Amino acid sequence: MSAERSRLVDAPTPADIVAGFLAAFSIFASAVALVWHPLRILPLSIVLALVAAGMSARMRRLATAAVVITGACFFFGMTIAVVFKHKLW
């Protein structure tokens, strides 16, 4: 009985799973924003990363990585857009 109970305690909750997917999608969207319209994609990506960070304690490392990567992609995406004179929108 205790083995079954310990498996249930270690099982991820639906909030953990959704937070992981949000963080992963935020990282993917940030990478896409480096090459295509950074101001259209990056604000949504930042919001998704912050929601994932606040949503689950179990996915904290992935959500923290998503926030850091999204912030770095914002900086580099805007820098690339300005240097190469691409449209921001």
C-alpha positions, -999 to +999 in steps of 0.1 A: +000+000+000+028+024+008+045+018-026+013+028-044+009+059-022+045+070-028+040+067-066+010+089-063+028+115-043+057+116-069+034+118-098+033+152-116+001+172-113-017+186-143-004+221-134+032+208-135+026+193-170+010+225-183+038+246-168+064+225-185+046+228-219+043+266-214+079+270-206+090+248-235+067+267-259+080+300-246+116+289-254+106+278-289+087+311-295+117+331-283+140+313-308+116+319-336+114+356-326+151+360-332+146+357-369+110+369-375+093+400-360+106+402-324+080+426-311+051+404-323+062+372-306+084+381-276+059+398-254+036+368-255+067+346-250+077+366-219+042+363-205+041+325-211+074+321-193+063+341-163+030+322-160+049+289-162+073+302-135+044+310-111+023+280-119+044+251-106+071+245-080+081+212-096+090+228-130+108+257-115+142+251-132+126+248-166+105+279-160+135+298-148+155+288-178+125+299-200+125+333-184+162+338-188+163+325-224+133+347-233+150+378-218+182+371-237+163+365-269+145+398-264+178+416-261+194+398-290+163+399-312+159+437-308+197+441-314+195+420-346+165+439-358+181+473-353+215+464-367+201+448-398+173+474-402+145+448-401+110+456-393+102+454-356+065+447-364 
